[in-house]
Amino acid sequence: VASAAYRSGSALGDETQSVEHDFVAKRGVVHSEIVLPADAPPWMADRERLWNAVEAAEKRKDAQLAREIQLAIPRELDRRAQTGLVRDFVTEHFVALGMVADFAIHDVRARDGGRQPHSHVMLTLRRIDPESRTGFGLKETAWNRKELLCEWREAWAGHVNAALERAAVAERVDHRTLEAQRREAAAAGNFAR
């Protein structure tokens, strides 16, 4: 609950600890929303109810409650394009699998003095179960596979590059490590790269 409040720049009551986490004054939060799977009950669009239900679904005190993905967003895109980029990506790659995605876009000053837009995406780890007291069923361990994370990295690069192309921006991103890019360039004889 505290993480969701911080990332969204909101105030949320934590039923487990009987405390309110208030981050309304947090700077740089320019957008936040929750994207639900088709079978999710409407109450899950309420951030406070959602994350309290996630905590209630866990019995172990060392349980993983959520997964957070951070996405770097091109500063060359306007705010509408940035928001659409993140929304489309989380809908296609997380929500389509059955996860609830709670994302916030932050835009802070970068070291070079420009903007540093990025998104924090909090994802549920349990399948939706309308019959359950908490609204959640079993944990989906397949969502924690490293191979899936690698697929998401590559897919994010594809989404970003498509958005840059639509915006007529020449730059492109590459999801691979700099070492992998160096090896490819050296194999192709491109030593300037």
C-alpha positions in Angstrom: 0.0 0.0 0.0 2.8 2.4 0.9 4.6 1.7 -2.4 1.4 2.3 -4.4 0.8 5.6 -2.5 4.4 6.8 -3.1 4.5 5.9 -6.8 1.1 7.4 -7.5 1.6 10.5 -5.4 -1.5 9.8 -3.4 -2.8 9.2 0.1 -3.8 5.6 0.8 -5.0 4.0 4.0 -3.2 0.8 5.0 -5.6 -1.6 6.7 -2.9 -3.9 7.9 -1.0 -1.3 9.8 -3.9 1.1 10.5 -2.0 4.0 9.0 -2.3 6.4 6.1 0.6 6.7 3.7 0.4 10.3 2.3 2.5 11.3 -0.6 0.2 13.9 -2.1 3.0 16.5 -2.0 5.4 14.3 -3.9 6.7 16.2 -6.9 7.1 14.8 -10.4 4.1 12.5 -10.6 2.3 13.6 -13.8 0.0 10.6 -14.4 -1.3 7.5 -12.7 -3.9 4.9 -13.6 -4.9 1.3 -13.0 -5.5 -1.1 -16.0 -7.6 -4.1 -15.3 -8.0 -7.5 -17.0 -11.5 -8.0 -18.5 -12.5 -10.4 -15.7 -11.5 -8.1 -12.8 -14.2 -6.7 -10.6 -14.6 -2.9 -10.9 -13.6 -2.3 -7.3 -10.0 -3.2 -8.2 -9.7 0.2 -10.0 -9.7 1.8 -6.6 -6.0 1.9 -5.7 -6.5 1.7 -1.9 -8.9 -1.3 -2.1 -6.7 -3.0 -4.7 -3.4 -3.0 -2.7 -5.1 -3.7 0.6 -6.7 -6.8 -1.0 -3.2 -7.8 -2.3 -1.8 -7.6 1.2 -4.8 -9.5 2.6 -4.3 -12.3 0.1 -0.8 -13.1 1.5 -0.3 -15.2 4.6 3.5 -15.3 4.8 5.2 -12.2 6.2 8.0 -12.6 3.7 5.6 -13.0 0.7 6.3 -11.1 -2.6 3.3 -8.8 -2.8 3.9 -7.3 -6.2 6.3 -6.9 -9.0 7.6 -3.5 -10.0 8.8 -2.8 -13.5 10.5 0.6 -14.3 10.3 1.9 -17.9 12.4 4.7 -19.3 10.2 6.9 -21.5 11.7 8.9 -24.4 11.7 12.6 -23.5 11.2 13.4 -27.2 7.5 12.3 -26.9 4.8 14.6 -25.6 2.9 13.6 -22.5 -0.1 12.2 -24.4 2.2 9.9 -26.4 4.1 8.9 -23.3 1.0 7.9 -21.5 -0.4 6.0 -24.5 2.9 4.2 -24.9 2.9 3.0 -21.3 -0.8 2.1 -21.3 -0.6 0.2 -24.5 2.5 -1.7 -23.4 1.1 -2.7 -20.0 -2.3 -3.7 -21.5 -0.6 -5.9 -24.1 2.1 -7.5 -22.0 0.8 -7.6 -18.4 -2.9 -7.2 -18.3 -3.5 -9.6 -21.2 -1.8 -12.3 -19.0 -4.3 -11.5 -16.2 -2.2 -9.1 -14.0 -3.6 -5.9 -12.7 -1.2 -3.0 -13.7 -1.0 0.1 -11.6 1.3 2.6 -13.3 2.5 6.1 -12.6 4.5 8.3 -14.8 7.1 10.5 -13.1 8.9 13.4 -14.9 11.8 14.7 -13.0 14.9 16.7 -13.9 17.8 14.7 -15.3 21.5 15.2 -14.7 21.8 17.0 -18.0 19.2 19.5 -17.0 16.5 18.0 -19.4 13.5 15.9 -18.5 13.7 12.3 -17.3 10.3 10.8 -17.8 9.9 7.2 -16.6 7.1 4.9 -15.4 6.8 2.7 -12.3 4.4 -0.2 -13.0 3.2 -2.2 -10.0 1.8 -5.6 -11.0 -0.2 -8.1 -9.1 1.2 -11.7 -8.9 -2.1 -13.6 -8.4 -4.8 -14.5 -10.8 -8.2 -12.8 -10.5 -10.7 -15.0 -8.6 -14.1 -13.3 -8.1 -15.1 -16.1 -5.7 -12.2 -15.4 -3.3 -12.7 -13.2 -0.3 -9.8 -11.0 -1.5 -10.6 -11.2 -5.2 -7.4 -13.1 -5.9 -6.6 -16.7 -6.4 -3.4 -18.6 -6.7 0.0 -17.0 -7.4 1.1 -17.3 -11.0 4.8 -18.4 -10.6 5.3 -18.3 -14.4 5.1 -14.5 -14.3 8.4 -14.4 -12.4 10.4 -16.3 -15.0 13.6 -14.5 -16.1 12.9 -15.4 -19.8 9.6 -13.5 -19.5 11.4 -10.4 -18.3 13.8 -10.7 -21.2 10.8 -10.9 -23.6 9.3 -7.8 -21.9 12.5 -5.8 -22.3 12.6 -6.6 -26.0 8.9 -5.8 -26.4 9.3 -2.5 -24.6 12.1 -1.5 -27.1 9.8 -2.4 -29.9 6.9 -0.3 -28.5 9.3 2.7 -27.8 10.8 2.5 -31.3 7.3 2.4 -32.9 6.3 5.5 -30.9 9.4 7.3 -31.9 8.8 6.5 -35.5 5.2 7.8 -35.3 6.5 11.0 -33.7 9.1 11.4 -36.6 12.0 11.1 -34.2 15.1 9.5 -35.7 16.6 8.0 -32.5 15.9 4.4 -31.6 16.5 2.3 -28.5 18.0 -1.2 -28.1 17.1 -3.5 -25.3 20.3 -5.4 -25.4 23.3 -4.8 -23.1 26.1 -2.5 -24.4 28.4 -5.5 -24.4 26.0 -7.5 -26.7 25.7 -4.4 -29.0 29.6 -4.1 -29.1 30.0 -7.7 -30.0 27.5 -7.4 -32.9 29.2 -4.2 -34.2 32.7 -5.8 -34.0 31.5 -8.9 -35.8 30.1 -6.7 -38.6 33.3 -4.7 -38.7 31.7 -1.5 -37.4 34.5 -0.5 -35.1 33.2 3.1 -34.9 30.1 1.9 -33.1 
